[in-house]
Amino acid sequence: MRYLKEYHRVTYANLLTSGKLNTYLAGIDRQAQERFEAFTEQMRQAQGITERLKEENALEWLGRMNNIRACAREIVNEEIIFA
């Protein structure tokens, strides 16, 4: 909502006055969450990060998963949130 309000004022005003802002934001949020989860899973599989790694070396697993989540968040922001 802040991004729309700051960078796309006309779209924000149109959605707000038509009563569709919350529906629009909920749709974007759902889309972003689904894409985030899909990217995270794809990258996890591509890098071979398994539950076994989590059991054997929790710190390495955590660091690699945090890196994947950060990358996925950046992609989702670029493709969906700030598009």
N, C-alpha and C positions, 0 to 999 in steps of 0.2 A: 504494500500500500504506500509506504514511504517513497519507494522508487517511482511509482506512478505519479504520486503527488508532486514530486520534485522535478521529474524529467518529462513526464507526459501529462501535463496539467489538463489539456483538453479531454483526453481519454478518461482521466480520473473524474473530471467534472461531469462528463456524459454518463459514465457508469453510476456515479453517485446520484445524480438527479433522476436517472431512470430507475433507480432502485435495484440495479443489477451488480453493484460493486461487490457485495459479499459473495454472491454466486460466482462471479468471475474469479475472485481471490481464492475461494474454496477449490475451484477447478484447477487453477494454477498450482495450488499447494498439493493437491492430489497427484497431478501430473508430475510435479517435481519429485515428490516422495517415491513414486513408482519408478521413475527414471534413476533416481539415486540408488535405490535398492538393486535395480538391474545392473547398473554400472559396477556397483560394489561387488556383486556376486561374480560378474564376468571377470573383473580384474583379479579377484581372489583366486578364481580357478586358473586363470592364465599364469599367475605367479606361483601356483602350487601351494597356497596357504591352506593348511588343513587343520582339523581338530587335533590331529596327532601332534602337530607343531605346537599348538596351544598347550597341550599337556606336557610336552617335553621342554619347551622353552617359551614360557608365557611372555617374557619381556620382548623377545624378538617378534612373537606373534602380534603383540600389542602395537609395537612400533610400525610393523608392516601394515597392519589394519588401519592405524591412524593415518598413515601415508595414503592408503587407498581411499579412505573416506575423504581426506582433504582433496585429492584429485577428482573424485566423483562430485564433490560439492562444487568445485570450480567449474567443471563441465556443465553441471545442471544450472548453475547460475548463469553461465554464458549462453546456453541454448534455450533455457526456459524463462528464468526470472528476469534477466536483463535484455531479452530479445525484443 
